């Protein structure tokens, strides 16, 4: 049950306003999670979404049961709540775009769709929560990373582990200079910190990213690594899943 993500560029400093747009008392959820083809046949299921912001990047993470991105875009393009939210966030975007019509929304969706550099999603459980980390790239590294990872859904370097049973899904997304790691869990958010510390710091699962990252790479001391994780954590402004609103 894979993840996809779309990327928005926003004006920094409007986290409160964006959170309000997607708050439960403002945002209208999809009328149905069932995704259908043009003939009305059921082809898939929308299992959850999450929205995260940091500085000038807003990311919508979409969990579904394996339908193509075009079908996800078609389903979301006709949802009243999605259209209303798109209209409400337009003052905070750095790039104007037309999402007033389903056709315009689908064009924007595909332009903003993030490349899946790797993904490990063997578990069918829906997520109780999602964490997103934005990794700062050095200038020009986004294009280099795109060229070096031409195979979409490459074998994941950060995989699930038996010793971290609450971690159920992980993916790495790239769009231009926005590199975002997503981890889904069904336990406690602190489980994600322990998982990343063990796999990324202790076992160097993401060492291959170091040449592309801004700065001197990952810290050697665990405490410094934990501080880096908190610095990279994006603010969650909305989360909805088959298990309910998080």
C-alpha positions in Angstrom: 0.0 0.0 0.0 2.2 2.8 -1.3 2.6 6.5 -0.6 2.7 9.4 -3.0 3.3 13.0 -2.3 2.7 16.4 -3.9 4.7 19.6 -3.2 3.5 23.2 -2.8 5.8 26.2 -2.5 4.5 28.6 0.1 5.5 31.9 1.7 7.3 31.2 5.0 5.7 32.3 8.2 2.1 31.3 7.6 2.0 28.0 9.4 -0.9 29.1 11.6 -3.0 30.2 8.7 -2.3 26.9 6.8 -3.1 24.9 9.9 -6.4 26.7 10.2 -7.3 26.0 6.6 -7.0 22.2 7.2 -8.4 22.1 10.7 -11.3 19.7 11.3 -13.8 22.5 11.7 -12.8 24.1 8.3 -11.8 21.2 6.0 -14.4 19.0 4.4 -13.2 15.4 4.1 -13.6 13.5 0.9 -17.2 12.3 0.3 -15.9 8.7 -0.1 -12.5 7.1 0.2 -13.4 4.7 -2.7 -11.6 5.5 -6.0 -13.6 4.6 -9.1 -12.8 4.6 -12.8 -14.9 6.6 -15.3 -17.3 3.8 -15.6 -18.0 3.8 -11.9 -16.2 0.6 -11.0 -14.2 0.5 -7.8 -10.5 0.5 -8.5 -8.9 1.5 -5.3 -9.1 3.2 -1.9 -7.8 6.4 -0.4 -6.4 5.3 3.0 -5.2 8.6 4.4 -3.5 11.9 3.9 -1.1 14.1 5.9 0.0 17.7 5.4 3.4 19.0 6.5 5.1 22.4 6.3 8.5 23.7 6.9 9.8 27.1 5.7 8.7 27.4 2.0 7.7 23.8 1.4 4.2 22.3 2.0 3.9 18.6 1.3 0.7 16.5 1.1 1.4 12.8 1.7 -1.2 10.4 0.2 -1.6 6.8 1.3 -3.6 4.6 -1.1 -3.9 0.9 -2.0 -1.9 1.0 -5.2 -3.9 2.8 -7.8 -2.0 5.1 -10.2 -1.3 8.7 -9.5 -3.7 9.7 -12.3 -6.6 8.0 -10.6 -5.7 9.5 -7.3 -5.6 13.0 -8.9 -9.0 12.3 -10.7 -10.6 11.3 -7.3 -9.2 14.4 -5.5 -10.0 16.8 -8.2 -13.8 16.5 -7.8 -13.8 16.7 -4.0 -15.5 19.8 -2.7 -13.3 20.0 0.4 -10.1 19.7 -1.6 -11.2 22.5 -4.0 -12.2 24.7 -1.1 -8.8 24.2 0.6 -6.9 24.9 -2.6 -8.8 28.2 -2.9 -8.1 29.0 0.8 -4.3 28.4 0.6 -3.8 30.4 -2.6 -2.8 33.6 -0.8 0.1 31.8 0.8 1.5 30.2 -2.3 4.5 31.6 -4.2 3.3 30.4 -7.6 -0.2 31.1 -8.9 -2.0 28.2 -10.5 -5.5 27.3 -11.7 -7.1 24.6 -9.6 -10.7 25.9 -9.9 -11.6 23.2 -12.4 -10.9 19.4 -12.1 -8.7 19.7 -15.2 -6.7 22.5 -13.7 -6.3 20.6 -10.4 -5.1 17.5 -12.2 -2.5 19.5 -14.2 -1.2 21.0 -11.0 -1.2 17.6 -9.2 1.0 16.1 -11.9 3.4 19.0 -12.0 3.7 18.9 -8.3 4.0 15.1 -7.9 7.2 14.2 -6.1 9.5 11.6 -7.4 9.6 8.4 -5.3 13.3 7.8 -4.8 12.7 4.7 -2.7 9.9 3.2 -0.7 9.4 0.2 1.7 5.7 -0.5 2.3 5.2 -4.2 2.9 2.7 -3.8 5.7 -1.0 -3.4 4.9 -1.9 -1.7 8.2 -3.2 1.9 8.0 -1.1 4.4 9.8 -2.0 5.9 13.1 0.5 8.7 12.5 3.0 10.1 10.0 6.3 11.9 10.5 7.9 13.9 7.7 11.5 15.2 7.7 12.9 17.7 5.2 16.6 17.2 4.4 18.3 20.4 3.3 20.1 19.9 -0.1 23.2 21.8 -1.2 22.7 24.0 -4.3 22.3 21.9 -7.4 22.0 18.6 -5.5 18.3 18.1 -6.5 19.2 17.7 -10.2 22.2 15.5 -9.4 20.1 13.3 -7.1 17.4 13.0 -9.8 19.9 11.9 -12.4 21.6 9.4 -10.0 18.3 7.8 -9.0 16.6 7.4 -12.3 14.8 4.2 -11.3 11.6 5.1 -9.5 11.0 3.1 -6.4 14.6 2.0 -6.1 15.4 -0.6 -3.5 15.0 1.2 -0.2 18.1 1.8 1.9 15.9 2.6 5.0 13.8 -0.5 5.4 11.5 -1.7 8.2 13.0 -3.8 11.0 11.7 -6.5 13.2 13.0 -4.7 16.3 10.8 -1.7 15.5 7.4 -3.3 15.0 5.4 -0.1 15.2 7.1 1.4 12.1 5.0 0.3 9.1 6.0 2.3 6.1 8.8 4.6 4.9 9.4 6.5 1.7 11.8 9.2 0.3 10.4 11.9 -2.0 12.1 14.5 -4.2 10.8 17.5 -6.1 13.4 20.0 -7.3 15.3 20.9 -4.1 12.7 19.5 -1.7 13.9 16.2 -0.3 11.4 14.7 2.2 11.5 11.4 4.2 8.2 10.1 5.4 7.8 7.5 8.1 4.4 6.0 9.1 3.8 4.3 12.4 1.0 2.8 14.5 2.5 3.3 17.9 3.9 6.5 19.4 5.8 9.3 17.6 8.8 8.6 19.8 9.0 5.2 18.1 10.0 7.0 14.9 12.9 8.7 16.7 14.2 5.4 18.0 13.8 3.8 14.6 15.7 6.6 12.8 18.4 6.7 15.5 19.0 3.0 15.2 18.8 2.7 11.4 20.2 6.0 10.2 22.6 6.9 12.9 23.6 3.4 14.2 23.5 1.6 10.9 24.1 4.4 8.3 21.1 3.5 6.3 21.0 6.9 4.7 24.8 7.5 4.3 24.4 7.5 0.5 22.6 10.8 0.8 25.5 12.6 2.5 27.1 13.9 -0.8 23.8 15.7 -1.6 23.1 17.3 1.7 23.9 20.8 2.9 26.5 20.9 5.6 29.0 18.4 6.9 26.8 15.3 6.8 25.3 13.4 9.7 26.6 14.0 13.2 28.7 11.3 14.8 27.2 11.7 18.3 23.7 10.3 19.0 22.6 13.4 20.9 23.7 15.6 17.9 21.8 13.3 15.6 18.6 13.6 17.7 18.9 17.4 17.6 19.2 17.2 13.8 16.1 15.0 13.5 14.1 17.5 15.5 15.4 20.3 13.3 14.4 18.5 10.1 11.0 17.5 11.4 8.2 19.2 9.4 5.2 20.7 11.2 2.2 18.4 10.8 -0.8 20.6 10.1 -3.3 17.8 9.3 -3.5 14.0 9.3 -6.4 11.8 8.4 -6.4 8.0 8.0 -8.6 5.0 8.0 -8.0 4.9 11.7 -9.4 8.4 12.1 -8.1 12.0 12.4 -4.7 12.3 14.0 
